[in-house]
Amino acid sequence: MFTGNTGRRYGVIKNLWPVKKWNMPQRPTDSIHAYDIIIAGMGCAGLSLASRMVAQGKFSDKKILLIDRVPKTQNDRTWCFWEKGQGFFESIVHHQWPKTWVHGDGFSQCLDISPYTYKMIRGNDFYAYNLRILKGQSNFTILQEEVVEVHPDGWVGTAGGNRFHAPLIFNSIPSPRPPATEKLIWMLQHFKGWVIKTADPVFDPAEATLMDFRVDQARGTCFVYVMPFDNHTALVEYTLFSAELLEDEEYDVGLDTYIRQYVTAGSFSVMDKEFGIIPMTNHRFPSGKGAIIPIGTSGGQTKGSSGYTFQFIQKQSRLLVDQLARHYDTGARFKPVGQTPARFRFYDSVLLDVLRHQRMPGHQVFLQLFRKNKPAQVLKFLDNESTISEEASVILSLPVGPFLKAAMHQLF
């Protein structure tokens, strides 16, 4: 799980793409289904936003609805991310690693990623932590219903025929995607992971494997990462960047082959499994329409060229809560926040163009990044937090030809 598993997906809702005019509806006063705020979808984005609202302390007088079709009780995904210091969800970090390995043809190195630490949060821990906080708030209502429509006029409709109204709707439920074009790219990051327990003590719990490209690259950019929890236990994940999914048994073969070749010659057992699909696209997601503020992947918080999501969601959630507090404190007009800066969208488009049109093998791109740059510099760049001069240094470490062709193709 390179970025954060989005495995189980909603059915899509009616397509609501943005307009420039931003008119926020007023809260209806004559409906038992009226709220100040609705959060549609209780995944990473919805629950992060809700818990940050509680922590901020200025919304206890607001009536808030969280709605999702599933109860969020299963360990259906994990999120891995790098972070400086302690974060908002530090208390539920399952494990963290100060060093990460990168392997590939002619390159194998254990990287000190300071000042960052690589961290993992498990889905069931995340859900339980946030729901425990939210269920203790009298102004929050948590409802299990399937959302089938989110409307800019300020209401959501459910499969059960209910309609809930609010002047602000934070929506993480995906809409149908527009079709790919010559320049609009849709690829998939897809992965299957096994949590394994080995008979022999083969893992170092202080060192993770971020990317291991010593696997077949015929089906797309393919790598394995390994997240050890102790000397015997680790999450091993087989990941591809490509246009098409594999058959389920092909992921299993890839995992089994890798484990027997690079992890252990002894016996091992599979304790748990996960599967996920994350969009990799240069599509510009809507920033908002009417009452709707898209959040999470639906709000463009999955990095197009890598699939990393968790930390981008946290940045957007923090900005939205601050903006919301100003809105209620001063009456200032609420505006969407957290959109990706234009230059980083362009960098993502160029890399996706390189991968889609096979201008350079993907594994060579990533190996070159880590071979020619300091690890912290690469991670800062992938976080969209680098300066232009730092970005120039990273970009110039890559071959000019393939990336120039891709850039020109995206521009003209």
Secondary structure as GFF3:
##gff-version 3
##sequence-region A 1 412
A	DSSP	beta_strand	37	40	.	.	.	ID=ss1
A	DSSP	alpha_helix	44	56	.	.	.	ID=ss2
A	DSSP	beta_strand	64	68	.	.	.	ID=ss3
A	DSSP	beta_strand	78	84	.	.	.	ID=ss4
A	DSSP	three_ten_helix	90	92	.	.	.	ID=ss5
A	DSSP	beta_strand	95	97	.	.	.	ID=ss6
A	DSSP	beta_strand	99	104	.	.	.	ID=ss7
A	DSSP	beta_strand	107	112	.	.	.	ID=ss8
A	DSSP	beta_strand	116	122	.	.	.	ID=ss9
A	DSSP	alpha_helix	123	135	.	.	.	ID=ss10
A	DSSP	beta_strand	140	144	.	.	.	ID=ss11
A	DSSP	beta_strand	147	151	.	.	.	ID=ss12
A	DSSP	beta_strand	155	158	.	.	.	ID=ss13
A	DSSP	beta_strand	163	165	.	.	.	ID=ss14
A	DSSP	beta_strand	168	171	.	.	.	ID=ss15
A	DSSP	beta_strand	186	198	.	.	.	ID=ss16
A	DSSP	beta_strand	207	212	.	.	.	ID=ss17
A	DSSP	beta_strand	221	228	.	.	.	ID=ss18
A	DSSP	beta_strand	233	242	.	.	.	ID=ss19
A	DSSP	alpha_helix	248	258	.	.	.	ID=ss20
A	DSSP	pi_helix	259	263	.	.	.	ID=ss21
A	DSSP	beta_strand	268	281	.	.	.	ID=ss22
A	DSSP	beta_strand	292	294	.	.	.	ID=ss23
A	DSSP	three_ten_helix	296	299	.	.	.	ID=ss24
A	DSSP	alpha_helix	310	330	.	.	.	ID=ss25
A	DSSP	alpha_helix	342	356	.	.	.	ID=ss26
A	DSSP	alpha_helix	362	372	.	.	.	ID=ss27
A	DSSP	alpha_helix	375	382	.	.	.	ID=ss28
A	DSSP	alpha_helix	388	396	.	.	.	ID=ss29
A	DSSP	alpha_helix	400	411	.	.	.	ID=ss30
###
